[in-house]
Amino acid sequence: MGKTLIAPSVLSADFADFSGALVQIEESLADWVHLDVMDGQFVPNLTFGPKLVQDLRKRSRMFFDVHLMVQTPERIAGAFAVAGADSITFHLETAVHPHRLLQEIRGMGKKAGISIVPSTPASALSEVLPCVDLVLVMTVNPGFGGQELIPECLDKVLSLAQERKRRGLDFLLSVDGGIYEKNAATAIAAGTDVLVAGSAFFNAPDKVAFVRQLRGSGD
């Protein structure tokens, strides 16, 4: 579905210098900025709210990919839309009425995404796939950066890519968790369109080269 998109996650950035992290992402020639919103309930960590997105929006025209790892995402999705998110992804595991929330996000003029944790089967998404712009497959148990990718999760990416083709759908497939140069090619081969990288990106001494290498892993 076109070139592989690279989305560095600011979860692994210096939280005292988000503005500097944004500059690093832009200068690396990456495609998206991935923003993980955690509430300390759905996942065992706390990050930030819509104010950060609003402030970063003033400093960049990049695509802001907001990932809501929170309980009751319907309560805050609108705030992130107003703050400047370009896409808003929530977890299937947290939504009683995912169809409704997907429609609401699209109604706000944003790309609507849905995500699943490693223990949720890809088949659980079957009913909502026609309503999504993005499916985010978590390849680690969410909450903290720096974890190792769970290889079995890429089987779900492959299954979703096959289902997308079979049903003639056009959503993007994104993977988040443990993405490094050593496994990017495998993720892309499974059908991944968007690679989210946190620790690997911010620890890379040459971020331009890192992004170029990830993007070229599917060639």
N, C-alpha and C positions, 0 to 999 in steps of 0.2 A: 504493500500500500504506500509506496514511495520511500523516501530516505528514512532512516532511523532517527528519531528525535531524542535528544539528550536533555534530561531535566535534573540538574543538580539540586539536591535537597538542602535547604538551609538548616535542617535539624542538626547537621554536623558542623555548622558554621560557628564562629565566635559570637555568642549571643550579645556581647558588648559592642559588636561592630557589624550589625546587619547591613548597614550601608556599604561597608567595605566588601562584604560577601557578595552583594549585588554587583558591584563593580567587577569582582573576580569572575562571576558567572558571565557577565556581558563580554568581558575581554577574552574569555575562553571560546567565544563563538558558539556556546551552547544554545539550545532552542527555547527551553522553558525554564522557569523558576518554580521549583516544587516546594510548597509550604505545608508542613505537617502540623495540624492543629490537634493537640491532645488535651484531654480534660481530667486526667488522673483517675478516671472511672472505667471507661471502656478499655483504656490502656494505662499501665502503671507509670505515667509520666505526665508532666505539665509543660506546655510550651507557651503559646501566645494566642492573642485574640485578633479581632478585625482591625484594631488600631495599628498593628504592625503592617498589615497589608495596605491599609490606607496611606501610611507614611511612606512605605516603599513604592507605592504606586506613583507618588509624586516625583520619584527619582528614576523611574524606568518605564519604558513602553514594551518591555518584554511580556511574553505570555505567562500569566500567573496561574499556576496549577495548584489549587487549594484542596488539600486532602483532610477531610473532617473525620478524625478518629475520636468521636465523641458520642455519648449517649444523647438521645433526642436531637439529632441533627436538624430536624425541621424547625427548631427554635432559633437557630443561629445562621442558617444558610442565607437568609435574606441580608443579614448584617455584612456577611462577606461579599455578597453580590454588590452591595452599595459601596463597600470599601475598595472594590476594584479587581476582584477575582475575575479571571477569564473563564475558568472552568471550576466547578465545585463537585467534588467526589465525596460520597458518604458510604458508610458500610451497610451492606445488606443485613448484617447481624444486628444493627441498631434501629432499623426502621420497620414499623408495623405496616405502613402503607408506602412502600418504595415507589410504586407507580405515581402516586400523587406528588411525592417530593421531586421525582425526576421531571414531571410536567411543570411543577412550580419553578424549578431551576431554569428550565428552558424558557419559561414565561418571563423570566427576569432578563432574558437575552444572553444567558451564559450556557456554556457547554455543560451537559449533565453527565456525571460519572458515578459509577458504583464500584465498590471494592469488596473483596472477600479475604478473610484471614486463611492461613494454611489449613485449618481443620474444616473449612467449609468447601463442599464439592462444587465444581464448576456447574454441575447440573442444576444447582439451586438458583442459578441466574436465568434459567431458560425463559421464564415468563416475562422478564423485563428487558431482555436483549433488544427488542425492537425500539425501546424507548431511550436507549443510552447512546451517548457520543463517545464514551470512554469506559473500558472495564480495566480496573486496576487489580492485578493479582499480587497479593502480598507473598513474597518469597522468604520472609522471616516472620516470626511472631512479633507483631508491632509493639512499639513502645520505646525502643532504644536503637541508636545507630551502631554500626560496627559489627553486626552479626554476620554469620556465614549463611549463604543462600541454601535453602532446603531444596535439593534437586527435584524431588517429587512434585514440587509446585509447578515446575515447567511443563509437566504432563497436562496440567489444567490449562495452561496457555495454549498448548497444541490442540486440546479438545475444543477450546473456545474458538480458535482460528478455523478449525474444520467446521464448526457449527456456523460461524459467520459466513463462510463460503457457501455452505449448504443452503442457508436461508437468504442469501443475497443481501446481507446487512453490511454496514460500513463503519461500525464503531472501531475506535483505536484500542489496541491492547497494550497495556502498560504493566511493567513489573517493577517492584520496589522492594529492595532488601538484599544486601550482600552482592551487589553488582560491581564487578571488577573487570579488568582487561581479560582475565583468565576464563571468565564464563559468559562474557557478552555475546560471543558468537553462538553459543548454545541457546541462549535466550532468544536471539534473533531468529535462529533456525526454527525454533518452536512456533514463531509467529508474532513475536513482540515488535511493536511499533515505537514504543516509548521506553527508554531505559532511565529509571530514576537512580541516581548515584549520590550518596552523601559523603560518607567517610573517605571513600576512594577518591572522590573529586577534590575535597578540601585538603587531603593529605598529599595529593599529587604535586611534585615540584614544578612540573610543566603542565599547566591545566589545558592549554591549547592542544598540546600533543595528546593528553589524556582523552579529551573530547574527540579529537580526530581519530584516535585509535578505536574508541568505543563505536563511533559512527561507522567506521570502516570494517567493523568485525563481521558484518553481514555480506561483504563483497566476496 
